[in-house]
Structures are given as structure tokens and as C-alpha cells.
Amino acid sequence: MSDEIFSCSQVRQIMSRHGLMRRLAAFTPRWVGSIPLNIHGPGADIDLACSAITGLDAFKTALRALWPGAAVMDNVHAGEASVIAKFEIEGIPVEVFGRLRPVETHESYVHWLAEHRLLQLADDRLRLDIRAAKADGLKTEPAFAACLKLGGDPYMELLKLASPSDEALRALVRQAGYATR
């Protein structure tokens, strides 16, 4: 694992060279996590959420065929069976995650959508503060919750922020001190 911080465009080029999205096309991959949001630090991994609707065993078989050296394992996330493959390309860790349902319903994808919208609606200080919170040891969702002064479980609160209107999210961003105007 590298301590280098790769830019989003550098990671996109690396992903393209290795055909990550193309090779996973049958599983509707979505690039999620901190890198495409540009809130990552050293050692950040490429997170790909996939739909394994053909079955977890078939997904595991496909992952092992696509990346023979990958560690492919069963996982349980929020009480739900899933599969995770971990490997590295060009010094960057990769984690491919699959569930038996459409990617658009995965919490990681819904969180990512909410985080993306919030970053688009806030001034760039939010991105900088989230990076700093993550550098201090917080995971992404707790970093957003801390910066935006959200109460409760950060993961549940981020799920709730995926559906409000842009105006409602602007009000939240403004209240937390990250207004663009």
C-alpha cells in the first residue's frame, strides 16, 4: 500500500488501464468511497459496489476468475450476506463489494450520493474539514456528521440526506457554516 495520495483523475486512469469497470460490467459496478469525492488521504482504497443478483457464489467465482490473486471472502454487513474481494493495483488497494440486490439500494452508494450532493452544495471548506477529520481518524460518514453537526448515528443520518431537496440540503450546509454565498 502506498502512502502517496493519488488524484481522482490518476485513480480513474489506473482503473481504466486495469479495466476495473469493464471487467465488472455484469455486476453494475459503482465507484464509491472517498477518492471520487476528493476527500481521501494516503492509503485510500478504490471502493467498488456491485450487484450480485446472480448469486453470491457466482459473484465469488467471477471475482476469483477476474483477479486470481484477490482475497475473496464472504462477509455480513448490517446483517446481510455479501462478498468482498480485496487486491491491489499499482500500489492502490481495491475493495470490490457485492450484495444480492441492486447497487442503487446499497447503503454505501446511497451515502456516496448524499455526500456528493452535500459537497456540491457547500463551499470547499467542507471538503477540507472532512479531509482533516478523516486525517484525525474518523471514517467518512462520521466525518460528515461531525462537520455538519448531525446528531444520532452518522450512517443513518447520511442515508436520510440522500432524498431531501437541494434547498433543504443547502439549509443544512448553511446552518453548519459552509454556505456558498
C-alpha positions as CSV (number, residue, x, y, z in Angstrom):
1,M,0.0,0.0,0.0
2,S,1.3,3.4,-0.9
3,D,1.3,6.5,1.3
4,E,1.1,8.6,-1.8
5,I,-2.2,10.5,-2.4
6,F,-3.3,9.8,-5.9
7,S,-5.7,12.4,-7.5
8,C,-9.1,11.3,-8.6
9,S,-8.1,11.5,-12.3
10,Q,-4.9,9.4,-11.6
11,V,-7.0,6.7,-10.0
12,R,-9.6,6.9,-12.8
13,Q,-6.7,6.3,-15.3
14,I,-5.4,3.4,-13.2
15,M,-8.9,1.9,-13.1
16,S,-9.2,2.3,-16.8
17,R,-5.8,0.7,-17.5
18,H,-6.8,-2.3,-15.5
19,G,-10.4,-2.4,-16.9
20,L,-12.0,-2.5,-13.5
21,M,-15.4,-1.2,-14.5
22,R,-15.4,-3.1,-17.8
23,R,-14.5,-6.4,-16.2
24,L,-17.2,-5.9,-13.6
25,A,-19.9,-4.6,-16.0
26,A,-22.1,-7.7,-15.5
27,F,-22.4,-6.6,-11.8
28,T,-23.4,-2.9,-12.4
29,P,-20.3,-1.5,-10.6
30,R,-20.4,1.9,-9.0
31,W,-17.2,3.7,-7.8
32,V,-18.0,4.9,-4.3
33,G,-15.9,6.0,-1.3
34,S,-13.6,8.9,-0.6
35,I,-11.5,9.0,-3.8
36,P,-14.2,10.1,-6.3
37,L,-15.3,12.7,-3.7
38,N,-11.7,14.0,-3.4
39,I,-11.8,13.7,0.4
40,H,-9.2,10.9,0.6
41,G,-5.8,10.7,2.2
42,P,-2.8,8.4,1.9
43,G,-3.7,4.7,1.7
44,A,-7.3,5.3,0.5
45,D,-8.7,2.4,-1.4
46,I,-10.8,2.1,-4.6
47,D,-14.2,1.0,-3.4
48,L,-16.5,-0.6,-6.0
49,A,-20.0,-1.6,-5.0
50,C,-21.6,-4.3,-7.2
51,S,-24.9,-6.0,-7.6
52,A,-24.5,-9.8,-7.2
53,I,-28.1,-10.6,-8.2
54,T,-27.0,-13.8,-10.0
55,G,-25.9,-15.1,-6.6
56,L,-23.1,-14.6,-4.2
57,D,-21.4,-17.9,-5.2
58,A,-21.4,-16.9,-8.8
59,F,-20.1,-13.4,-7.9
60,K,-17.2,-15.0,-5.9
61,T,-16.4,-17.3,-8.8
62,A,-16.3,-14.4,-11.2
63,L,-14.1,-12.3,-8.9
64,R,-11.6,-15.2,-8.5
65,A,-11.5,-15.6,-12.3
66,L,-11.1,-11.8,-12.9
67,W,-8.4,-11.4,-10.2
68,P,-6.8,-14.7,-9.4
69,G,-4.6,-13.2,-6.6
70,A,-7.5,-11.5,-4.8
71,A,-8.6,-12.4,-1.3
72,V,-12.3,-13.2,-1.9
73,M,-14.4,-13.7,1.2
74,D,-17.9,-14.0,2.5
75,N,-19.0,-11.1,4.6
76,V,-22.0,-10.0,6.6
77,H,-22.8,-6.3,6.5
78,A,-25.7,-4.9,8.6
79,G,-27.0,-8.5,8.9
80,E,-26.9,-9.1,5.2
81,A,-24.8,-11.6,3.4
82,S,-22.3,-10.1,1.0
83,V,-18.9,-10.8,-0.7
84,I,-15.8,-8.7,-0.6
85,A,-12.7,-9.1,-2.8
86,K,-9.5,-7.3,-1.8
87,F,-6.5,-6.8,-4.1
88,E,-4.1,-4.1,-5.1
89,I,-3.3,-2.4,-8.5
90,E,-0.4,-0.1,-9.0
91,G,0.0,0.3,-5.2
92,I,-3.6,1.2,-4.5
93,P,-5.8,-1.2,-2.5
94,V,-9.0,-2.2,-4.2
95,E,-12.2,-3.5,-2.5
96,V,-15.0,-4.9,-4.5
97,F,-18.2,-5.4,-2.6
98,G,-21.3,-7.3,-3.8
99,R,-24.7,-7.8,-2.4
100,L,-27.8,-9.7,-3.7
101,R,-29.6,-6.5,-4.6
102,P,-29.2,-3.6,-7.0
103,V,-26.3,-1.3,-6.2
104,E,-28.6,1.7,-6.1
105,T,-30.0,0.3,-2.9
106,H,-26.6,-0.3,-1.2
107,E,-26.0,1.9,1.8
108,S,-22.5,2.7,0.6
109,Y,-23.9,4.0,-2.7
110,V,-26.7,6.0,-1.0
111,H,-24.2,7.5,1.4
112,W,-21.9,8.4,-1.5
113,L,-24.8,10.1,-3.4
114,A,-25.7,12.2,-0.3
115,E,-22.0,13.1,0.3
116,H,-21.5,14.1,-3.3
117,R,-24.6,16.3,-3.2
118,L,-23.5,18.0,0.1
119,L,-20.0,18.7,-1.3
120,Q,-21.5,20.2,-4.4
121,L,-23.8,22.5,-2.4
122,A,-21.2,23.6,0.2
123,D,-18.2,25.8,-0.1
124,D,-14.8,24.0,-0.4
125,R,-14.1,24.4,3.3
126,L,-16.4,21.4,3.9
127,R,-14.2,19.2,1.8
128,L,-11.1,20.5,3.6
129,D,-12.7,20.0,7.0
130,I,-13.8,16.5,6.1
131,R,-10.3,15.6,5.0
132,A,-8.9,17.0,8.3
133,A,-11.5,14.9,10.3
134,K,-10.5,11.8,8.4
135,A,-6.8,12.5,8.9
136,D,-7.6,12.7,12.6
137,G,-9.0,9.1,12.4
138,L,-12.7,9.5,11.6
139,K,-14.3,7.3,8.9
140,T,-16.1,9.2,6.1
141,E,-19.7,9.1,7.4
142,P,-18.7,10.2,11.0
143,A,-16.5,13.0,9.4
144,F,-19.5,14.3,7.5
145,A,-21.7,14.0,10.6
146,A,-19.2,15.9,12.8
147,C,-18.6,18.7,10.2
148,L,-22.4,19.1,9.6
149,K,-23.3,18.8,13.3
150,L,-25.6,15.9,12.7
151,G,-26.9,14.0,15.7
152,G,-27.5,10.4,16.0
153,D,-25.9,7.5,14.1
154,P,-23.8,9.1,11.3
155,Y,-24.6,6.2,8.9
156,M,-28.3,6.5,9.4
157,E,-28.2,10.3,9.2
158,L,-26.3,10.1,5.9
159,L,-29.0,7.7,4.5
160,K,-31.6,10.3,5.4
161,L,-29.8,13.0,3.5
162,A,-29.9,11.2,0.2
163,S,-33.5,12.3,-0.6
164,P,-34.1,15.9,0.6
165,S,-34.3,18.6,-1.9
166,D,-31.2,20.7,-2.8
167,E,-32.8,23.6,-0.9
168,A,-33.1,21.5,2.3
169,L,-29.5,20.4,2.0
170,R,-28.4,24.0,1.4
171,A,-30.1,25.0,4.6
172,L,-28.3,22.2,6.4
173,V,-24.9,23.3,4.9
174,R,-25.7,26.9,5.7
175,Q,-26.6,26.1,9.3
176,A,-23.3,24.2,9.7
177,G,-21.4,27.2,8.4
178,Y,-20.5,26.0,4.9
179,A,-22.8,28.2,2.8
180,T,-21.5,29.0,-0.7
181,R,-23.0,32.5,-0.5
